[in-house]
Amino acid sequence: MTTPIVNELDDTSKRIIEIITEKLNSTIDSVRHYINKLKKQNIIKHEGSTKAGKWVVMQ
């Protein structure tokens, strides 16, 4: 599950979690869970403000 999320964040770094859930046919809670997991593993990070920030894939 984490690889599709990384791909989506990499391709659409400015999109919101809700769009990713629709694209992956998953729940918001599930995507948030995996995003938090990826952040703890230093695979992704969020830069900037909540509204104007973007996701950065570290790998």
C-alpha positions as CSV (number, residue, x, y, z in Angstrom):
1,M,0.0,0.0,0.0
2,T,2.8,2.4,0.7
3,T,4.3,2.4,-2.8
4,P,1.1,3.6,-4.5
5,I,0.9,6.4,-1.9
6,V,4.5,7.4,-2.6
7,N,3.8,7.4,-6.3
8,E,0.7,9.6,-5.9
9,L,2.5,12.0,-3.6
10,D,5.4,12.2,-6.0
11,D,3.2,12.7,-9.1
12,T,0.7,15.1,-7.4
13,S,2.7,16.6,-4.5
14,K,0.3,19.5,-4.1
15,R,-2.9,17.5,-4.1
16,I,-4.8,16.7,-0.9
17,I,-5.3,13.4,0.8
18,E,-8.9,13.1,-0.3
19,I,-7.9,13.0,-3.9
20,I,-5.4,10.3,-3.2
21,T,-8.1,8.2,-1.4
22,E,-10.4,8.5,-4.4
23,K,-7.6,7.5,-6.8
24,L,-6.5,4.5,-4.7
25,N,-10.0,3.6,-3.8
26,S,-9.1,3.7,-0.1
27,T,-10.3,5.5,3.1
28,I,-9.0,8.8,4.4
29,D,-8.0,7.1,7.6
30,S,-6.0,4.4,5.8
31,V,-4.1,6.9,3.6
32,R,-3.4,9.1,6.6
33,H,-2.1,6.1,8.5
34,Y,0.3,5.1,5.7
35,I,1.4,8.7,5.2
36,N,2.3,9.0,8.9
37,K,4.1,5.7,8.6
38,L,6.1,7.0,5.6
39,K,6.9,10.2,7.4
40,K,8.3,8.2,10.4
41,Q,10.4,6.2,8.0
42,N,11.8,9.4,6.4
43,I,10.5,8.4,3.0
44,I,8.3,11.5,2.6
45,K,8.0,14.9,4.3
46,H,5.7,17.9,4.1
47,E,7.3,21.2,3.4
48,G,5.6,24.6,3.8
49,S,2.3,25.5,5.3
50,T,-0.7,23.3,5.6
51,K,-2.5,25.2,2.8
52,A,0.3,26.1,0.5
53,G,2.8,23.3,1.3
54,K,3.8,20.3,-0.7
55,W,4.8,16.7,-0.2
56,V,8.4,15.8,-0.9
57,V,9.5,12.2,-1.6
58,M,13.0,11.7,0.0
59,Q,14.1,8.7,-2.0
